[in-house]
Amino acid sequence: TGERGGRILNLADSRADFARTNIVGLTKENPKEVLDVYKGISLPDRHDVRESDVNMKRLGSVLNMAYERGVDNFEDLLMLKGVGPRTLKSLALVSEVVHGDSSRFDDPARFSFAVGGKDGRPHPVDKESYDETIEILGDAVEKSKLGYNDKSKALKRLHKATVKNESSFTPLSFLDDLMDYEWKHSEKNSGMTFMGQTLKGVTRAIMSIQNQVLYGGKQAKN
């Protein structure tokens, strides 16, 4: 009993071995460097994805590549021919995680748009593109082991093409429209969350109050 003091981290638990090791390691680091890193990973006390969390120029370039231009317009990407726009969007974001440099990871929320999230943020998981992305990546890895690197190289070229496309893309304010579009797609095509299959009007309504329940704060439309 006693006054509630917020969340408690049980470092005595056997599952906290990794955390204990890293805490000891931090005591040996330069304090200023630790503080600089901490500032970079400080997260907001909310669960929804907002436009301020995302580099709209980068996300817009990915969507433009996937929905407007497609692989047919890039001769060196034809190894991915036949891939639908949603899977292409997912592959473009995944390829950036693999091949992008650290300067491109300052808006991690952008990568949540690859296939969505099981918590419904920024939208439910698109199972079809999820499965296709895993299949393509798995195939690329297995073939690379045998010395066939065509698909791996195609994914790297996809990342480079997306970055190059950014130079001609003007960032717009479209995040709310994008999430509305993805939620409607999920409701029609059995998008998934931790609650199971997305139910029209029900799943999103529950998600809309999630922030108040978890954090006691207000949240943006999501």
N, C-alpha and C positions, 0 to 999 in steps of 0.2 A: 504494500500500500504506500501511499504518498502522493506528492504532486506530480502530475504527468509532465514529463520533460521532453517529449518528442520521441523520435525513432531511436532505437538502441541497436548497436552493432555488437553481437556476441563473438568476441575474438577468442573465447575459450573453446568454442565449438571446433570439432575436428575438421569441419569443412572450411574453416578459416585459415588453414595452413598457408595458403598462397598469399592471403592478405597480410598475415603476420610477417612473412618473409619480406614482402615488399615494404612494409612499414619500417622494418629494421634497415632495409636498404636505403630508404629515403633519408634516414638520419645521417647517412654517410655522404649524401649529395650536397652540392652547393646550395644554401638556402635560397639565394636569389633565383637560381635556375629552377628550383622546385616551384617557387611562387609564380614565375613566368609561365610555367607549364600549367599550373593550377588555374590561372586566369583564362588560359585557352580552352580548358575543358569544363569550366563552370557552366552548368545547364540551367535553363529557366525552370521555375517551379510550376510547370504545367505540362500537359500531355499533347495538346493539339499542335499542328504544324501551321505556322504563319508565314506570310510573305517575307517578313523580316528575317526569317530563318534560312531563306533560300536565295541563292544567286540566280535570279530570274533569267539572266542572259544565258547562263550555262544550261539551265533546265529547258529554256525555250529552244535552244539549239538542238538538244536531244529530241524534243518533240517534233521540231521541224524536219529533222533527219528521218524520223520514224514515220510520220504521217504525211509529209508533203513531198519529200524527195525520194526516200526509199532506196534500197540497195540497187535497183535497176539502173539508177543514174550514176553509179560508181563502179567502173569496170573492175577495179581491184577488190571489190567487196562481193562479187558474184558467187563466191564460195558460200555466202549466206542467203543466196537466192531462194525464194519460197518461204522465207521467214515473215510472219505477219508483223504489222506495225507495233503491236503491244510487246511481242517478244523482242523485236529489234530495239525498242526503247529500253527494255530490261537489259539486253546485251550491251547496249551503249553505256549504260550506267555501271554495269558490272565490269566492263573492260576498262573503265576509268579507275575503278578501285585497284585493278591489277596493274595497269600501265601508267596511270597518272602520277604526277609528282606531288609532293606534300603541299605545295601552294594551292592545290585544287581541293583540299579537304577541309576548308574553313567553313563550309556549310553542309555538314553531314546529313542534315534533314532532307537534302535534295535526293539522296540515294534511297530514301523510303518510297520514292515514286517508282522504283524499279518494278516491283510486283505488288506493292501495298504492304499492309501489316496485319498480323492476326489480331491486333488491338483495334483495328479499324482506322488506324492513322497512317497515312492521310486518307486512306480508303481501304476497304477489304482486299484480301489477297485474291488476285486474278489467277486462279488455279491453272488455267490452260497455259498462260505465258510462263508461270512458275515452273511447270513441268517441262515445257519446251526449253527453257533456259538451262535447267539442270541437265537435261539430256544433251544439249549442244555442248555445254561446258565439259560434261563427263566424257563425251566422245572426243573432244579436242584434247583432253588430258591423256586418255588412253592411246590415241593415235600418236601423240607426241612421244610417248614411251617407246613406240615402235619406229620413231624417226620420221613420222609424217606430220609436218608442222603447218600444213596449209590452213587449217581452221584456227590454230593459235595465232598465226600471222594475220589472218583475216580479222580477228577480234582486235588485234593491235592496230591494224589499219582503220578499223571502225572508230576507235578512240581518236586517232589522229584526224580523221575526217570530221568528226564531231567538233573537235577543238578548232579546226580550221573554219568550220561553218559559223562559229561564234563571231568571227570578225565581221561578218555581214549581217548579223542578227541584232535587231533592236529590242531590248527588253521591254516587255509590256506587263501590265498588271492583270494577270489572268488566273491566279492561283485558285480563287474561290470558284470560278467557272470550271476549271480543270477538275477540282474535287467533286463538284456537282455532277459533271460528266462521268467521272469514274464511279461514283456511287450509283448512278442510274444504270451504268453498265453492270455493276455488281449485282444489283437487284434483279436484273433481267437474266444474268448468266451465272447465277449461283456462286457469287463471290463468298469467300470464307473469312470468318473471324474466330476468336476463341470460343464464341457462343455457338459456332456451327454455321450453317448456310445463312446467307444474308436474307432477311425478311423485309419486304418493301414497307417502308415507313416505320418499322419497329426497331430494327437494329440501329439505324442512325439516330433515332430518338433516344435510345439508351446511351449511345456514345456521347450525345450532346450534353448529358449531365455528368459524364464521367469525371470531368475536372473538378466540379464542385464536391463530388463525393470523395475523391482522392486527396485533393489539395485545399478545398474550401475556397477556391477562387473562381473568378469568371474566366471564360474562355471565348475564343473567337469561333465563328462558324466553321465547322470541320466535319 
